[in-house]
Amino acid sequence: MAKDRIISHLACEKCRARNYTQVVTRNRKLGDLKLSKHCSSCRAHTMHKETK
């Protein structure tokens, strides 16, 4: 069961820093998820986009 899951990163759209990780299934399309999260580099809440 663990083989069908991969680690996805959430990257800040301003500074491109990868701050957060999450585990998703392989058959899900990457790049769809956008969340407003706190970026430690920008020190502000910014949009984070899902990357591989």
Secondary structure as UniProt FT lines:
FT   HELIX           2..4
FT   STRAND          5..12
FT   TURN            13..15
FT   STRAND          18..25
FT   TURN            26..27
FT   TURN            30..31
FT   STRAND          34..39
FT   TURN            40..43
FT   STRAND          44..51
//
